[in-house]
């Protein structure tokens, strides 16, 4: 059924080069395939919060002033590899807490693996997500597979340096040591990249600046809307 739908479509929109390559293998006329990524509301995620608002949230979560915050926003399913991220937290050289936003079938299992420095928040309203990103130092998701990874782009818009794997659509926006850091799916590699970002303020600042610039140029919804407008005009 999937191949039949692709075959009869007038235009096909894919959100990453990885998915474009998948479509190419279906023996499809590539002239009707357009790569238009998902977008992000830059103003929403780049919003500045008052010191009081952020301290209130940290106090609510039990985050102490000296603790670093590692954030992931993810479905708690096997493909997102949160188990190895939890394991990596035992190898961090700084006082840090891992804040996990999201829910899924593996939550109960993952909670049995977690120590006191792991916080499971469950589902958070999307409009509240930027505030959680504002209290974080790093965003990490060591995915096994990924179509694009919109949560990464949201984190980049919020000014967070990101750590991710070189899979699926992630390489479209993560350029190693420029807009983020690549890790493998293994806990040792995840921890190494987190430690590197936490100890190197200049690297963290440069990556954050480059990442936000990339989001502004390529992933703002206004720009994405223009691309869809051109596509509809052709049709």
NUVO-989333 format. One line per field, with one value per residue (C-alpha): residue number from 1; residue in one letter; x, y, z. Coordinates in nm, 4 decimals, padded with zeros to 6 digits. Layout:
num: NUM:...
residu: A:...
xx: X:...
yy: Y:...
zz: Z:...
***
This chain:
num: 1:2:3:4:5:6:7:8:9:10:11:12:13:14:15:16:17:18:19:20:21:22:23:24:25:26:27:28:29:30:31:32:33:34:35:36:37:38:39:40:41:42:43:44:45:46:47:48:49:50:51:52:53:54:55:56:57:58:59:60:61:62:63:64:65:66:67:68:69:70:71:72:73:74:75:76:77:78:79:80:81:82:83:84:85:86:87:88:89:90:91:92:93:94:95:96:97:98:99:100:101:102:103:104:105:106:107:108:109:110:111:112:113:114:115:116:117:118:119:120:121:122:123:124:125:126:127:128:129:130:131:132:133:134:135:136:137:138:139:140:141:142:143:144:145:146:147:148:149:150:151:152:153:154:155:156:157:158:159:160:161:162:163:164:165:166:167:168:169:170:171:172:173:174:175:176:177:178:179:180:181:182:183:184:185:186:187:188:189:190:191:192:193:194:195:196:197:198:199:200:201:202:203:204:205:206:207:208:209:210:211:212:213:214:215:216:217:218:219:220:221:222:223:224:225:226:227:228:229:230:231:232:233:234:235
residu: X:X:X:X:X:X:X:X:X:X:X:X:X:X:X:X:X:X:X:X:X:X:X:X:X:X:X:X:X:X:X:X:X:X:X:X:X:X:X:X:X:X:X:X:X:X:X:X:X:X:X:X:X:X:X:X:X:X:X:X:X:X:X:X:X:X:X:X:X:X:X:X:X:X:X:X:X:X:X:X:X:X:X:X:X:X:X:X:X:X:X:X:X:X:X:X:X:X:X:X:X:X:X:X:X:X:X:X:X:X:X:X:X:X:X:X:X:X:X:X:X:X:X:X:X:X:X:X:X:X:X:X:X:X:X:X:X:X:X:X:X:X:X:X:X:X:X:X:X:X:X:X:X:X:X:X:X:X:X:X:X:X:X:X:X:X:X:X:X:X:X:X:X:X:X:X:X:X:X:X:X:X:X:X:X:X:X:X:X:X:X:X:X:X:X:X:X:X:X:X:X:X:X:X:X:X:X:X:X:X:X:X:X:X:X:X:X:X:X:X:X:X:X:X:X:X:X:X:X:X:X:X:X:X:X
xx: 00.0000:00.2809:00.4534:00.1193:00.0502:00.3981:00.3476:00.0241:00.1265:00.1703:00.4445:00.6273:00.7637:01.0348:01.1744:01.5357:01.7974:01.7712:01.4027:01.4739:01.7198:01.4538:01.2053:01.4701:01.4967:01.1249:01.1917:01.0132:01.0528:01.2768:01.1662:00.8484:01.0301:01.0892:01.2960:01.1221:01.2156:00.9963:01.0263:01.0390:00.9002:01.2288:01.0696:00.8949:01.2068:01.4432:01.2178:01.3967:01.2616:01.3196:01.5662:01.2769:01.0796:01.3753:01.4681:01.1090:01.1172:01.4557:01.3310:01.0202:01.2410:01.4864:01.7801:02.0494:02.2340:02.5613:02.4048:02.4206:02.1055:02.1079:01.7749:01.6170:01.2726:01.1783:00.9320:01.0498:01.0854:01.3755:01.4721:01.5564:01.8065:01.7300:01.8565:02.2147:02.1731:02.0691:02.3719:02.5956:02.4905:02.6993:03.0083:02.9595:03.2421:03.0150:02.7234:02.4361:02.0775:01.9164:01.5686:01.3599:01.0556:00.8258:00.6512:00.6303:00.6129:00.9603:00.9043:00.8518:01.1548:01.3748:01.2723:01.4152:01.7518:01.7546:01.9453:01.8614:02.0063:01.7397:01.4055:01.1118:00.8652:00.6313:00.4430:00.4917:00.2718:00.4599:00.4056:00.5914:00.8860:01.0920:01.1047:01.2544:01.5086:01.5914:01.7114:01.9192:02.2864:02.2846:02.0269:02.1019:01.9211:02.1395:01.8908:01.9232:01.7086:01.5598:01.3566:01.4659:01.4576:01.2542:01.3291:01.6960:01.6070:01.3882:01.6802:01.9114:01.6611:01.6659:02.0432:02.1298:02.4325:02.3133:02.4582:02.3180:02.4041:02.5022:02.1824:01.8763:01.8061:02.0282:02.3324:02.1165:02.1583:02.4257:02.7725:03.0290:03.1952:03.0064:02.6365:02.6607:02.8593:02.8172:02.8238:02.7711:02.4815:02.7103:02.6996:03.0767:03.0632:02.7529:02.9235:03.2451:03.0599:02.8545:03.1713:03.3481:03.0684:03.0373:03.4078:03.4630:03.2660:03.4017:03.3048:02.9593:02.9099:03.0352:02.8130:02.5088:02.5695:02.6216:02.3191:02.0824:02.2060:02.1359:01.7827:01.7217:01.8392:01.6889:01.4308:01.2052:00.8406:00.8149:01.0818:00.9259:00.5858:00.7397:00.8734:00.5294:00.3768:00.6085:00.5218:00.1469:00.1917:00.3560:00.0629
yy: 00.0000:00.2432:00.1998:00.2372:00.5699:00.6955:00.5878:00.7815:01.0992:01.4157:01.5391:01.3720:01.5730:01.4208:01.5852:01.4643:01.3367:00.9986:00.9721:01.1062:00.8201:00.5773:00.7067:00.6874:00.3126:00.2765:00.3392:00.6764:00.9721:01.1892:01.5042:01.4986:01.4525:01.7632:01.7859:02.0238:01.9705:02.0204:02.3655:02.5314:02.8507:03.0273:03.3038:03.0497:02.8474:03.1452:03.3144:03.4690:03.3907:03.5871:03.4577:03.4069:03.1902:02.9617:02.9355:02.8471:02.5598:02.4382:02.4416:02.2512:01.9833:01.9754:02.0971:02.2555:02.5735:02.3907:02.1081:02.0883:01.9878:01.7357:01.7315:01.4859:01.5153:01.1786:00.8970:00.6278:00.3607:00.1404:00.3473:00.6513:00.4570:00.6340:00.3342:00.4009:00.7724:00.6827:00.4552:00.7375:00.9574:00.7350:00.8425:01.2206:01.4121:01.6915:01.7169:01.6807:01.5723:01.4127:01.5531:01.3214:01.4780:01.2269:00.8968:00.5584:00.1834:00.1578:00.4088:00.1592:-00.0413:00.2677:00.3883:00.0664:00.1559:00.5161:00.6642:00.9747:01.2031:01.1032:01.2864:01.1431:01.4232:01.2350:01.4298:01.8078:02.0451:02.1603:02.5249:02.4584:02.2792:02.5959:02.6713:02.3305:02.3867:02.7245:02.5596:02.2972:02.3006:02.0276:01.8359:01.4682:01.1927:00.8962:00.7593:00.4239:00.5573:00.8968:01.0324:01.3891:01.4692:01.7860:01.7901:01.8492:02.1506:02.2895:02.2536:02.4296:02.7148:02.7367:02.7810:02.4338:02.2441:01.9034:01.5535:01.2970:00.9958:00.9930:00.8222:00.9004:01.2690:01.3947:01.4652:01.7153:01.9623:01.8203:01.9024:01.7607:02.0264:02.2994:02.2656:01.9748:01.6659:01.3163:01.0220:00.6524:00.4695:00.3381:00.4928:00.5565:00.7692:00.9551:01.0396:01.1505:01.4054:01.5353:01.5746:01.7537:02.0098:02.0637:02.1374:02.3484:02.6730:02.8082:02.4948:02.5018:02.8689:02.8278:02.5279:02.7051:03.0136:02.8147:02.5960:02.8852:03.0537:02.7351:02.7139:03.0777:03.0259:02.6855:02.5661:02.8611:02.7916:03.1100:02.9776:02.6310:02.7841:02.9650:02.6373:02.4765:02.7822:02.7382:02.3702:02.4341:02.7039:02.4521:02.2172
zz: 00.0000:00.0869:-00.2505:-00.4314:-00.2573:-00.3447:-00.7038:-00.7613:-00.5774:-00.7856:-00.5533:-00.2671:00.0249:00.2425:00.5552:00.5323:00.2885:00.4584:00.3644:00.0156:-00.0332:00.0888:-00.1679:-00.4398:-00.3822:-00.4629:-00.8345:-00.8242:-01.0591:-00.8430:-01.0274:-00.8203:-00.4883:-00.2754:00.0402:00.2810:00.6475:00.9499:01.1018:01.4408:01.5900:01.6610:01.8674:02.0877:02.1631:02.1827:02.4362:02.7325:03.0797:03.3962:03.6523:03.8935:03.6490:03.5841:03.9519:04.0354:03.7852:03.9110:04.2697:04.1633:04.0053:04.2956:04.0860:04.3024:04.1913:04.1241:03.9206:03.5415:03.3546:03.0716:02.8870:02.6506:02.4946:02.3605:02.3326:02.5714:02.3062:02.2020:01.8949:02.1102:02.3228:02.6504:02.8474:02.7397:02.8099:03.1656:03.1941:03.0675:03.3584:03.5862:03.3894:03.4040:03.5727:03.6962:03.9346:03.6909:03.6563:03.3524:03.2883:03.0683:02.9026:02.7375:02.7953:02.6313:02.6720:02.8308:03.1100:03.3915:03.2818:03.2502:03.5960:03.7415:03.5817:03.7038:03.9969:04.2006:03.9315:03.6776:03.6613:03.4639:03.3904:03.1581:02.8940:02.9055:02.7065:02.3982:02.4919:02.8197:02.6590:02.5875:02.9615:03.0340:02.7597:02.9138:03.2371:03.0533:02.9584:02.6927:02.4870:02.4193:02.2291:02.1257:01.8720:01.6985:01.4126:01.3282:01.0355:01.1102:01.4821:01.5291:01.9032:01.8199:01.6053:01.8837:02.1250:01.8787:01.8530:02.2322:02.2263:02.3560:02.2257:02.1076:02.1180:01.8760:01.6650:01.2986:01.1825:00.9701:00.9209:01.2048:00.9804:00.7870:01.0744:01.3075:01.1776:01.4196:01.6377:01.4463:01.5286:01.7729:01.8659:01.7309:01.9681:01.9116:02.0733:02.3494:02.6970:02.7069:02.3914:02.5110:02.8407:02.6678:02.4554:02.7484:02.9578:02.6750:02.6393:03.0135:03.0584:02.7442:02.7679:02.4384:02.2470:02.4020:02.3109:01.9537:01.8891:02.0352:01.8214:01.5007:01.5686:01.6283:01.3098:01.1124:01.2532:01.1644:00.8069:00.7283:00.9789:01.0686:00.9884:00.7811:00.5467:00.5377:00.4534:00.1571:00.0218:00.0481:-00.1194:-00.4176:-00.4353:-00.4333:-00.6988:-00.9281:-00.8860
***
